[in-house]
Amino acid sequence: MYQYDAIDQQLVEERVAQFRDQTRRFLNNELPELEFLPLRLQNGLYVQRHAPMLRIAIPYGMLSSTQLRRLADISCRYDRSYGHFSTRQNLQLNWPKLEDVPDILAELAEVQMHAVQTSGNCIRNTTTDQYAGVISDEVVDPRPYCELIRQWSTFHPEFAFLPRKFKIAVNATESADRAATQVHDIGLHIKKNEAGNIGFKVIVGGGLGRTPMIGVTISEFIAREDILTYLDAIIRVYNQNGDRKNKYKARIKILVKALGIEDFRSRVDAEWAHLKGKEGTVPTSEFDRLANFFSEPAYEALSDQPDTLTSKLADSAGFARWYERNTFAHKKAGYRIVTLSLKKAGQAPGDATAEQMQKAADLADKYSLGELRVTHEQNLVLADVRQDQLAELWDAAKEAGFATPTLGLLTDMICCPGGDFCALANAKSIPIAAQIQDTFNDLDYLHDLGEIDLNISGCMNACGHHHVGNLGILGVDKKGEEFYQVSIGGASGHDASIGKIIGPSFAEEEISYVLQQILDVYVNNRFEDERFIDTYRRLGIKPYKEAAYAKAN
């Protein structure tokens, strides 16, 4: 993974010192709240329902075991001994004290971490596939390109105060889009042209929130050396033309929709004409430099399906189920990618206690070369596990609460913190997640249902990405009471789509019943091996809607 050089370290330490002084001045009433607001936001600090929330950057989801141990230690000493992993592959602390935040940032800097640009109207953390670098079907490892974008966008003076927040995601595989690129402000798909040169398909104008939209392709191929100047051109057009008066109309998706993609593209091309081939062009030497940070480790010469694995699969149904759901094929023989589930019943999805973080760091050191990844679905990944150690790892994962064998199934849900913490939320999310976990706790039934993405948000800001869940749940306020809209038919992969609301909202106690009715329609009408989303697209919304409201009739 990327290692800071002296300049990186100096920049982060100087930012900590700067924010320490800004915080001191604010606490001493020397800095007005309106002036402090953008400063704290660009250092990852929100004011939530009960306490500040600090969002810590985990660039493109990569963590060393040393960094995860530091996060665990910080959560114990400055928070309530847990953290929440978000859909942007970051970690959030929900209970820090404002006066402690500079000390937290200083301790993060010691292990090459920060909270820079994790909030505010700037370019946020670039995200990518959690399996980057270890799967066989990617065009190239996307992580060096994510690091390139991170370095370009961090402290970029022109883009420090955009009309609204700005998010970029990168994908490098044809078979899947685990980074949900089509619902980002900019989505990049790494590809090769007919000559074998690496470049990017560029998608612009995606996003969720109050006005969910799927992005549109602005260019089928931008050569890799030109990617920063092209991104620069896109964001300049947005910076110049984005709505700064109405925050609900300020995202780039609104601008792209208003102008139309042809007009928007022509403006970008005009801007790019001043930038292409100039200082922002990336030389081959820079790509080589960044790639060296992600060079392939010294894998051992191993064979697939060693005897220890084969016998364990035959002897233990529980291990076989976990292997099937929570591990993934690796590009190297004898290795496997393992997901540590953070969806154990009784624990808020995406949360990890300090003890669990310490245990995950131990597992990374013992089984996966000391590195972990955070996923868009709020789990952790060990990317380089020997197959002959999987059974041993499974035992350790069970003990730590990481072995729930439901990856990709209904209860492997995405869920924002909701009204329990967020001041913006209309309703709680975590109790809904707990209700669903309790109701749908039969593993045989879950495995029979197959892959279903369930996403829960506490408000229209859509931090839980409910719009692109095969099943989406949105908390709404109904005359001061918490209710929940249900949507169906969303997807975030290559076949991205926005779900449709099935009708009026439901009371909290009705949610599991409504989901069961919807799932019954699927089970009764699916073709053999047909996924939930495919059955929905074949049948349309009508039978699901009728089933969901049948009780009321």
C-alpha positions in Angstrom: 0.0 0.0 0.0 1.0 3.6 -0.5 3.6 5.0 2.0 3.9 8.7 2.8 7.1 10.5 1.8 8.5 13.4 3.7 6.2 15.9 1.8 3.1 13.9 2.5 3.9 13.7 6.2 4.7 17.4 6.4 1.4 18.3 4.8 -0.6 16.2 7.1 1.2 17.4 10.2 0.9 21.0 9.2 -2.9 20.5 8.6 -3.2 19.1 12.2 -1.3 22.1 13.6 -3.5 24.5 11.6 -6.7 22.8 12.7 -5.5 22.7 16.4 -5.2 26.5 16.3 -8.6 26.9 14.5 -10.3 24.7 17.2 -8.6 26.7 20.0 -9.8 30.0 18.5 -13.3 28.6 18.1 -13.5 27.3 21.6 -12.2 30.7 22.9 -14.9 32.5 20.9 -12.2 34.1 18.7 -13.5 32.4 15.5 -17.2 32.7 14.6 -19.1 29.5 14.1 -19.9 30.3 10.4 -16.2 30.7 9.7 -15.3 27.5 11.7 -17.9 25.4 9.9 -16.1 24.9 6.5 -12.8 24.5 8.4 -14.1 21.7 10.6 -15.9 20.0 7.7 -12.8 19.8 5.6 -11.2 18.1 8.5 -13.9 15.5 8.7 -15.8 16.9 11.7 -19.6 17.0 11.7 -22.0 18.1 14.5 -24.4 15.3 15.0 -27.5 14.7 17.2 -25.6 13.9 20.4 -21.9 14.7 19.8 -19.5 15.6 17.0 -18.8 12.9 14.5 -15.3 12.5 13.0 -14.9 10.8 9.7 -11.5 9.3 9.1 -10.2 8.8 5.6 -9.2 5.3 4.5 -8.0 6.0 0.9 -9.6 3.5 -1.5 -10.3 1.2 1.5 -6.7 0.1 2.2 -5.6 -0.3 5.8 -2.5 -1.7 7.4 -2.9 -3.7 10.6 -0.9 -1.0 12.4 -3.4 1.6 11.3 -6.4 -0.5 12.3 -4.8 -1.0 15.8 -4.4 2.8 16.1 -8.1 3.3 15.1 -9.1 0.8 17.8 -6.9 2.5 20.4 -8.3 6.0 19.5 -11.8 4.7 19.8 -11.1 3.4 23.3 -9.4 6.6 24.6 -11.5 9.3 22.8 -14.8 7.6 21.9 -17.0 4.7 23.1 -14.8 1.8 22.0 -16.2 1.2 18.6 -16.3 2.7 15.1 -18.6 2.6 12.1 -17.3 1.7 8.6 -19.1 3.7 5.9 -20.1 3.0 2.3 -17.2 5.2 1.2 -14.7 2.9 2.9 -14.0 5.3 5.7 -14.4 5.0 9.5 -16.6 7.2 11.6 -16.3 7.9 15.3 -19.7 9.0 16.8 -18.7 10.4 20.2 -15.5 12.4 20.2 -15.2 15.6 22.1 -14.5 18.7 20.0 -11.5 19.7 22.1 -10.0 16.2 21.6 -10.2 16.1 17.8 -6.8 17.8 17.2 -5.2 15.2 19.4 -6.9 12.4 17.5 -5.7 13.9 14.2 -2.2 14.1 15.5 -2.2 10.5 16.5 -3.6 9.5 13.1 -0.8 11.4 11.4 1.7 9.2 13.3 0.4 6.2 11.3 -0.1 8.0 8.0 -3.8 8.7 8.4 -5.9 11.8 8.4 -9.5 13.1 8.0 -8.7 15.7 5.3 -11.6 16.2 2.8 -13.9 13.5 4.3 -16.6 16.1 4.4 -17.3 19.6 3.0 -17.8 20.8 -0.5 -14.7 19.3 -1.9 -13.5 16.1 -3.6 -14.0 13.2 -1.2 -12.3 9.9 -0.7 -11.8 8.0 -4.0 -13.2 4.5 -3.8 -12.7 1.3 -5.7 -13.2 -2.5 -5.8 -12.3 -4.1 -2.5 -10.8 -7.0 -4.4 -8.4 -4.7 -6.4 -5.1 -6.3 -7.2 -6.1 -9.9 -6.3 -8.7 -10.8 -8.8 -8.0 -12.3 -12.2 -10.3 -10.4 -14.5 -9.2 -6.8 -13.9 -7.6 -4.8 -16.7 -5.0 -3.5 -14.3 -4.8 -2.9 -10.6 -6.8 0.3 -10.1 -5.2 1.3 -6.8 -2.3 3.2 -8.3 -4.8 5.3 -10.3 -6.9 5.9 -7.1 -3.7 7.1 -5.4 -3.0 9.4 -8.3 -6.4 10.9 -8.0 -6.1 11.2 -4.3 -2.8 13.1 -4.5 -4.2 15.4 -7.3 -7.4 16.2 -5.4 -6.0 16.6 -1.9 -5.5 20.3 -1.1 -6.3 21.2 -4.7 -6.8 25.0 -4.2 -9.3 25.4 -7.1 -11.6 22.6 -5.8 -11.6 23.4 -2.1 -15.0 25.1 -2.2 -17.1 23.4 -4.8 -20.9 24.0 -5.1 -21.4 20.7 -3.2 -19.5 17.5 -2.3 -17.9 15.5 -5.1 -17.3 11.8 -5.2 -15.2 9.7 -7.6 -15.1 5.9 -7.9 -12.9 3.6 -10.0 -13.6 0.2 -11.4 -11.3 -2.1 -13.4 -13.3 -5.3 -14.0 -15.7 -6.3 -16.8 -17.5 -8.9 -14.7 -18.6 -6.6 -11.8 -18.7 -3.1 -10.5 -18.3 -3.4 -6.8 -17.5 0.4 -6.5 -21.0 1.5 -7.7 -19.4 3.9 -10.2 -22.6 4.8 -12.0 -24.0 6.6 -8.9 -21.0 8.8 -8.4 -20.3 12.3 -9.6 -17.6 10.8 -11.7 -17.2 7.1 -12.4 -14.1 5.7 -14.1 -13.9 2.4 -15.8 -10.3 1.4 -16.6 -10.1 -0.3 -20.0 -7.7 -1.0 -22.9 -8.2 0.3 -26.4 -7.6 -1.7 -29.6 -3.9 -0.8 -29.5 -3.6 -2.2 -25.9 -3.2 1.2 -24.3 -4.7 1.8 -20.9 -7.3 4.5 -20.5 -10.7 5.3 -18.9 -14.3 5.3 -19.8 -15.7 8.3 -18.0 -19.2 8.5 -16.5 -20.5 11.8 -15.1 -23.6 13.0 -13.3 -24.5 10.0 -11.1 -25.6 10.4 -7.6 -28.3 9.6 -5.0 -29.9 11.9 -2.4 -33.1 13.8 -3.1 -32.7 13.4 -6.9 -31.2 10.0 -7.6 -29.7 9.6 -11.1 -27.6 7.1 -13.0 -24.5 8.7 -14.6 -24.1 9.0 -18.3 -21.0 8.4 -20.4 -19.2 11.5 -21.4 -16.2 9.8 -23.0 -15.6 6.2 -24.0 -11.8 6.5 -23.7 -9.5 9.0 -22.2 -5.8 8.0 -22.3 -4.4 7.4 -18.9 -1.8 10.2 -19.2 -4.7 12.7 -19.8 -7.0 11.6 -17.0 -6.1 14.3 -14.6 -6.5 17.1 -17.1 -9.8 15.7 -18.2 -11.1 15.4 -14.6 -9.8 18.9 -14.1 -11.9 20.1 -17.0 -15.0 18.4 -15.8 -14.8 19.8 -12.3 -13.9 23.3 -13.6 -17.1 23.3 -15.7 -19.0 22.2 -12.6 -17.3 24.7 -10.4 -18.1 27.6 -12.8 -21.7 26.5 -13.5 -23.0 24.6 -10.5 -25.8 26.1 -8.5 -24.5 27.8 -5.4 -27.8 29.2 -4.2 -29.8 26.0 -3.6 -27.9 23.1 -2.1 -30.5 20.7 -3.3 -29.7 21.6 -6.9 -26.0 22.0 -6.4 -24.7 18.5 -7.3 -23.1 18.0 -10.8 -25.9 15.5 -11.7 -28.3 18.5 -11.7 -26.1 20.5 -14.0 -25.6 17.6 -16.4 -29.3 17.0 -16.5 -30.1 20.7 -17.0 -27.6 21.1 -19.8 -27.9 17.7 -21.4 -24.8 15.5 -21.9 -24.0 17.0 -25.4 -23.8 20.6 -24.1 -22.0 19.5 -21.0 -19.5 17.5 -23.0 -18.8 20.4 -25.4 -18.1 22.7 -22.4 -15.7 20.1 -20.9 -14.0 19.7 -24.3 -13.6 23.5 -24.5 -12.1 23.6 -21.1 -9.9 20.6 -21.7 -8.4 22.2 -24.8 -6.6 24.6 -22.4 -5.3 21.8 -20.3 -4.6 18.8 -22.4 -0.9 18.1 -23.0 0.1 20.7 -20.4 1.4 20.5 -16.8 -1.3 18.1 -15.6 -0.3 15.4 -18.1 0.9 12.4 -16.2 4.3 11.0 -17.3 4.9 7.2 -17.5 7.5 7.5 -14.7 4.7 8.7 -12.3 2.5 5.7 -13.1 5.5 3.5 -12.5 6.3 5.2 -9.2 2.8 4.7 -7.9 2.6 1.1 -9.2 5.6 0.2 -7.1 3.7 0.8 -4.0 1.2 -1.9 -5.0 3.6 -4.5 -6.4 2.6 -8.1 -6.0 3.8 -9.7 -2.7 6.0 -12.8 -2.7 3.3 -15.4 -3.1 4.2 -18.9 -2.3 3.9 -21.6 -5.0 0.8 -23.4 -3.8 -1.9 -25.6 -5.3 -5.7 -25.0 -5.2 -7.9 -27.2 -3.0 -5.2 -28.6 -0.6 -6.2 -31.7 1.3 -6.8 -29.8 4.5 -9.4 -27.6 2.7 -11.1 -30.5 0.9 -11.5 -32.5 4.0 -12.8 -29.6 6.0 -15.4 -28.8 3.3 -16.6 -32.4 3.4 -16.7 -32.6 7.2 -18.2 -29.3 8.2 -21.4 -27.9 6.7 -20.9 -24.7 8.6 -17.4 -24.2 7.2 -18.6 -25.1 3.7 -21.4 -22.5 3.9 -19.0 -19.8 5.0 -16.5 -20.8 2.3 -19.2 -20.5 -0.3 -20.6 -17.2 0.8 -17.7 -15.3 2.4 -14.7 -16.3 0.3 -13.8 -15.4 -3.3 -11.5 -16.7 -6.0 -8.0 -15.3 -5.9 -5.8 -14.8 -9.0 -3.1 -16.9 -7.4 -3.4 -20.7 -7.0 -3.6 -21.8 -3.4 -5.0 -18.4 -2.1 -8.5 -17.1 -1.4 -10.0 -13.7 -0.7 -11.9 -13.7 2.7 -14.6 -11.2 3.8 -14.9 -10.6 7.6 -18.6 -9.9 8.0 -19.6 -6.9 10.2 -23.3 -8.0 10.0 -23.6 -10.2 13.1 -27.1 -10.2 14.5 -27.4 -7.7 17.4 -24.6 -5.5 16.1 -25.3 -2.4 13.9 -24.3 -3.1 10.3 -20.8 -1.7 9.7 -20.0 -1.2 13.3 -16.8 -2.8 14.8 -15.9 -2.7 18.5 -12.3 -1.8 19.5 -11.8 -5.4 20.4 -13.0 -6.5 17.0 -10.7 -4.0 15.3 -7.7 -5.4 17.3 -8.7 -8.9 16.4 -9.1 -8.1 12.7 -5.6 -6.6 12.8 -4.3 -9.7 14.4 -5.9 -11.8 11.7 -4.5 -9.6 9.0 -1.0 -10.1 10.4 -1.3 -13.8 10.8 -3.2 -14.7 7.6 -3.1 -11.8 5.1 0.3 -10.0 4.9 -0.7 -7.4 7.5 -3.3 -5.6 5.2 -7.1 -5.2 5.1 -9.6 -3.6 2.9 -12.9 -1.9 3.8 -15.8 -2.6 1.5 -18.6 -0.5 0.0 -20.9 -2.9 1.8 -19.4 -2.1 5.2 -17.4 -5.3 5.7 -13.6 -6.0 6.0 -11.5 -8.1 3.6 -8.4 -10.2 4.0 -7.2 -10.3 0.5 -4.3 -12.9 0.6 -5.3 -15.9 2.7 -3.7 -19.3 2.0 -6.3 -22.0 1.3 -4.6 -24.4 3.8 -5.2 -21.8 6.5 -8.9 -21.1 5.8 -10.2 -23.6 8.4 -8.0 -22.1 11.1 -9.1 -18.5 10.1 -12.8 -19.5 10.2 -12.5 -20.6 13.8 -10.8 -17.3 14.7 -13.4 -15.3 12.7 -16.3 -17.1 14.5 -14.8 -16.2 17.9 -14.5 -12.5 16.9 -18.0 -12.4 15.4 -16.8 -12.1 11.8 -18.0 -15.3 10.3 -21.7 -14.7 9.6 -22.1 -16.6 6.3 -24.4 -14.2 4.6 -22.2 -12.1 2.2 -24.4 -10.8 -0.6 -27.6 -12.1 1.1 -30.6 -10.3 2.5 -29.1 -9.6 6.0 -25.7 -8.5 4.6 -27.4 -5.1 4.4 -26.0 -1.6 4.0 -27.2 0.7 6.8 -26.5 4.3 7.8 -26.3 5.3 11.5 -29.7 7.0 11.1 -31.6 8.8 13.7 -29.8 7.2 16.6 -26.9 9.6 15.7 -27.5 11.8 12.7 -29.1 15.2 13.2 -30.3 15.1 9.5 -32.1 11.8 9.8 -35.9 11.5 9.8 -36.0 8.1 11.3 -33.8 5.5 12.9 -32.1 2.9 10.7 -30.4 0.6 13.2 -33.6 -0.8 14.8 -35.0 -1.6 11.4 -31.8 -3.5 10.6 -32.0 -5.4 13.9 -35.7 -6.2 13.2 -34.8 -7.7 9.8 -31.8 -9.6 11.2 -34.1 -11.1 13.9 -36.9 -12.0 11.5 -34.8 -13.5 8.7 -32.4 -15.5 10.8 -32.8 -18.9 9.0 -29.6 -19.5 7.1 -31.2 -22.1 4.9 -33.9 -19.7 3.9 -31.5 -16.9 3.2 -29.3 -19.1 1.1 -32.3 -20.3 -0.8 -33.3 -16.7 -1.6 -29.9 -16.0 -3.0 -28.3 -12.7 -3.7 -30.4 -9.7 -2.6 -29.1 -6.2 -1.8 -31.0 -4.6 1.0 -30.0 -0.9 1.7 -31.4 1.3 4.5 -31.2 5.1 4.9 -32.5 7.3 7.7 -33.2 10.2 5.3 -33.2 11.4 1.7 -29.4 12.1 1.9 -29.2 8.3 1.1 -26.0 7.5 3.1 -27.3 4.0 3.1 -27.7 4.0 -0.7 -31.4 2.8 -0.5 -32.1 4.0 -4.0 -29.8 1.3 -5.5 -30.8 -1.6 -3.2 -32.7 -4.4 -4.8 -34.8 -3.6 -1.7 -34.5 -0.2 -0.3 -35.9 1.2 2.9 -36.0 5.0 3.6 -36.9 6.6 6.9 -39.5 9.4 6.6 -41.2 11.8 9.0 -44.9 11.6 9.1 -46.5 14.2 11.4 -43.7 13.8 13.9 -43.6 10.0 13.7 -41.1 7.7 12.1 -42.3 5.7 9.1 -40.5 3.9 6.3 -40.9 3.9 2.5 -40.0 0.7 0.7 -38.6 0.7 -2.8 -37.8 -2.2 -5.1 -35.7 -2.8 -8.2 -32.5 -0.8 -7.5 -29.1 -2.0 -8.4 -25.6 -0.5 -8.2 -23.5 -2.7 -10.6 -23.0 -2.6 -14.3 -26.8 -2.9 -14.6 -27.4 0.0 -12.3 -30.9 1.2 -11.7 -32.9 3.4 -9.3 -35.5 1.5 -7.3 -39.2 2.5 -7.4 -41.2 3.3 -4.3 -44.0 0.8 -4.0 -46.5 3.1 -2.3 -47.3 4.8 1.0 -44.9 4.4 3.9 -45.2 1.7 6.6 -44.9 1.8 10.4 -41.7 0.4 11.9 -43.4 -2.8 13.2 -44.7 -3.6 9.7 -41.4 -3.7 7.9 -40.5 -7.3 8.3 -44.0 -8.4 7.3 -43.9 -6.3 4.2 -40.5 -7.7 3.2 -41.8 -11.2 3.7 -44.7 -10.5 1.4 -42.4 -9.2 -1.3 -40.0 -12.1 -0.9 -42.9 -14.6 -1.2 -43.8 -13.1 -4.6 -40.3 -13.6 -5.7 -40.1 -17.2 -4.4 -43.4 -18.1 -6.0 -42.6 -16.6 -9.4 -38.9 -17.0 -10.0 -37.4 -19.2 -12.7 -34.6 -21.6 -11.7 -31.5 -19.8 -10.6 -33.1 -16.4 -11.3 -32.0 -13.6 -9.0 -34.4 -11.4 -7.1 -33.6 -8.3 -9.3 -34.1 -10.3 -12.5 -37.5 -11.6 -11.4 -38.6 -8.1 -10.5 -37.5 -6.8 -13.9 -39.5 -9.5 -15.6 -42.7 -9.2 -13.5 -42.7 -5.4 -12.9 -43.7 -3.7 -9.6 -47.5 -4.6 -9.6 -47.5 -8.0 -7.9 -45.0 -6.9 -5.2 -47.1 -3.8 -4.5 -50.3 -5.8 -4.2 -48.7 -8.3 -1.9 -47.2 -5.6 0.3 -50.5 -3.8 0.9 -52.7 -7.0 1.1 -52.8 -6.9 4.9 -54.3 -3.4 4.9 -57.1 -4.6 2.7 
